Amino acid sequence: MSELKFEGILETALYVDDLDRAEAFYGFVLGLEKISRAGNRHIFFRCGPGVLLLFNPLETVKPPPADGLQVPPHGTQGSGHMCLRVPAGHLDAWEEKLKAAGIAIESGVQWPSGARSFYFRDPAGNSLECAEASLWNLN
């Protein structure tokens, strides 16, 4: 039998306190394609080959209904982090786009690997980063 390996991360989740503000930020400012929204519980966005799940933590801690999908309750308190993979040649353009939308850039980092990244916040206070793939020795 061959060794089992993961192919990658299929989805990642962040928790937000205002789904309307999150929908506007991730959909219009960042330009992610919305897959679906379930009331005040969650919004799902396509992000490259993966999916970004935005959950309202007050809703996801509730047990699922008996006739619904049996996803266990989950959630967290406080800010999370997600890094968006950006082609090296587009990093400056993304920074300018965010600044033009009134998004403050918290910091820029030149990593020991030679890769660059920068950090900013979503409306819920989650730490977001745009980085070149070479940060993790990826093509």
C-alpha positions as CSV (number, residue, x, y, z in Angstrom):
1,M,0.0,0.0,0.0
2,S,1.3,3.5,-0.9
3,E,1.7,6.2,1.7
4,L,-1.4,8.3,2.2
5,K,-0.9,12.0,1.5
6,F,-3.2,15.0,1.4
7,E,-3.6,16.7,-2.0
8,G,-3.9,20.1,-0.3
9,I,-6.4,22.2,1.6
10,L,-9.9,22.0,0.1
11,E,-11.4,24.7,2.3
12,T,-10.6,27.1,5.1
13,A,-12.9,28.9,7.5
14,L,-12.9,32.3,9.1
15,Y,-15.5,33.6,11.5
16,V,-17.2,37.0,11.1
17,D,-19.7,38.9,13.1
18,D,-21.5,40.6,10.2
19,L,-22.2,38.5,7.1
20,D,-23.4,41.5,5.1
21,R,-20.2,43.4,5.6
22,A,-18.2,40.2,4.9
23,E,-20.1,39.5,1.7
24,A,-19.4,43.0,0.4
25,F,-15.7,42.9,1.4
26,Y,-14.9,39.4,0.1
27,G,-17.2,39.6,-2.9
28,F,-16.7,43.2,-4.1
29,V,-13.4,44.4,-2.6
30,L,-11.5,41.1,-3.0
31,G,-13.5,40.0,-6.0
32,L,-14.1,36.4,-4.9
33,E,-17.0,34.5,-6.5
34,K,-19.8,33.7,-4.1
35,I,-20.9,30.1,-4.1
36,S,-23.8,30.3,-1.7
37,R,-25.2,32.0,1.4
38,A,-27.4,30.5,4.1
39,G,-29.2,33.4,5.8
40,N,-27.2,34.6,8.8
41,R,-25.2,31.4,9.2
42,H,-22.6,31.4,6.5
43,I,-21.3,32.5,3.1
44,F,-19.1,30.4,0.9
45,F,-16.7,31.8,-1.7
46,R,-14.5,30.3,-4.4
47,C,-10.8,31.2,-3.9
48,G,-8.6,29.8,-6.6
49,P,-8.9,26.0,-6.5
50,G,-10.2,26.1,-2.9
51,V,-13.2,27.4,-1.0
52,L,-13.3,30.1,1.7
53,L,-16.0,29.5,4.3
54,L,-17.2,32.5,6.3
55,F,-19.2,31.5,9.3
56,N,-21.2,33.5,11.9
57,P,-19.9,31.9,15.2
58,L,-23.2,32.5,17.0
59,E,-24.9,30.2,14.5
60,T,-22.3,27.5,14.0
61,V,-22.2,26.6,17.7
62,K,-25.8,25.4,17.5
63,P,-26.4,21.7,16.9
64,P,-27.8,20.8,13.4
65,P,-31.5,20.0,13.1
66,A,-32.3,16.3,13.0
67,D,-33.4,16.5,9.4
68,G,-30.4,18.6,8.3
69,L,-26.7,18.0,7.4
70,Q,-25.0,16.5,10.5
71,V,-22.1,19.0,10.6
72,P,-20.9,19.1,14.2
73,P,-21.1,22.5,16.0
74,H,-17.9,24.6,15.6
75,G,-16.6,28.1,16.0
76,T,-14.0,30.2,17.6
77,Q,-13.6,33.6,19.3
78,G,-11.1,36.2,18.2
79,S,-9.4,37.0,15.0
80,G,-8.2,34.3,12.5
81,H,-5.6,34.4,9.7
82,M,-5.6,33.5,6.1
83,C,-3.0,34.0,3.4
84,L,-4.0,34.6,-0.2
85,R,-1.6,33.3,-2.9
86,V,-0.8,36.1,-5.3
87,P,1.5,35.9,-8.4
88,A,4.7,37.8,-7.7
89,G,4.1,40.3,-10.4
90,H,0.6,41.2,-9.0
91,L,1.5,41.9,-5.4
92,D,2.0,45.6,-5.8
93,A,-1.3,45.9,-7.8
94,W,-3.2,44.1,-5.1
95,E,-1.8,46.5,-2.5
96,E,-2.8,49.5,-4.5
97,K,-6.3,48.1,-5.2
98,L,-6.8,47.6,-1.4
99,K,-5.5,51.0,-0.6
100,A,-7.8,52.6,-3.2
101,A,-10.7,50.8,-1.5
102,G,-9.8,52.4,1.8
103,I,-8.2,49.2,3.3
104,A,-5.2,50.0,5.5
105,I,-2.1,47.9,4.9
106,E,-0.7,46.9,8.3
107,S,2.7,45.9,7.2
108,G,4.8,44.5,4.4
109,V,7.3,41.7,5.0
110,Q,10.4,40.7,3.0
111,W,10.9,37.1,4.0
112,P,14.3,35.3,4.3
113,S,13.3,33.2,1.3
114,G,13.1,36.4,-0.8
115,A,9.3,36.3,-1.0
116,R,7.2,39.3,-0.2
117,S,3.9,39.6,1.5
118,F,1.7,42.2,3.1
119,Y,-1.0,42.2,5.8
120,F,-4.4,43.8,6.2
121,R,-7.7,43.2,8.0
122,D,-11.2,42.2,7.0
123,P,-14.2,44.0,8.6
124,A,-14.4,41.4,11.4
125,G,-10.7,42.0,12.3
126,N,-9.3,38.8,10.7
127,S,-5.7,39.1,9.7
128,L,-5.4,38.6,5.9
129,E,-2.1,38.3,4.0
130,C,-1.3,38.5,0.3
131,A,1.9,36.6,-0.4
132,E,4.0,35.2,-3.2
133,A,3.9,31.4,-3.4
134,S,7.7,31.3,-3.1
135,L,7.2,32.1,0.6
136,W,6.6,28.3,1.0
137,N,8.8,27.2,-1.9
138,L,5.8,26.7,-4.2
139,N,5.7,27.5,-7.9
